[in-house]
Amino acid sequence: MKVEKLIQYALYFFLIGIGIIIGIAIRHYYNIPMSDTINIIDVAALITTIFLAVYIPEVLDRKLKIQRDKKKLIDSRIDELQYLYRKINHNVQQGEGQVSISRELRNMIDICESRLTTLIMLIEHAEMKVSLGKEIAEVVQLCEAHRQLFSKAEKREPSFLGEEERLYNEIDRATSLIILKLSDA
């Protein structure tokens, strides 16, 4: 990290040196009339221009890129969570002829719980400009209700299928709302 900063500062000084050399060469080889007095407003404008030319790409663009990367990571994790719940819902609805709930579905519920914990941790550490506390609490509550539905049920009954479908749709709606709010941040 320090070597990169040192190289970066060396490049800045090199570019400033080239600018000074070109300025001296132009003044020496071309007969351009110049004022012997220094205008303070022009110097301030020059310093401000140089500062902005360095500050904008180095600081602001980096901060925006970091925010975009955070949003992209959280968005991809939400997509993974939605995919897992979609897969669970699809397996439940396709397996209507099966009487018992498979171990695979229970394992997928455990994976969803782990992914949700990771997602919450990422959102807390991302320090976004929007507050997602209410939406996260709703998703946690719905996922917990979904997990409890699977832990209570031993076989697929019509009431189980309907409740699972309802919870899946609610989880999808709540996670989509988080994605929408993240796009505003």
Secondary structure, DSSP 8 states (H G I E B T S, - for coil): -HHHHHHHHHHHHHHHHHHHHHHHHHHHHS-----SS--HHHHHHHHHHHHHHHHIIIIIHHHHHHHHHHHHHHHHHHHHHHHHHHHHHHHHHHTTT--B--HHHHHHHHHHHHHHHHHHHHHHHH--SS--HHHHHHHHHHHHHHHHHHHH-SB--HHHHHHHHHHHHHHHHHHHHHHHHHHH-
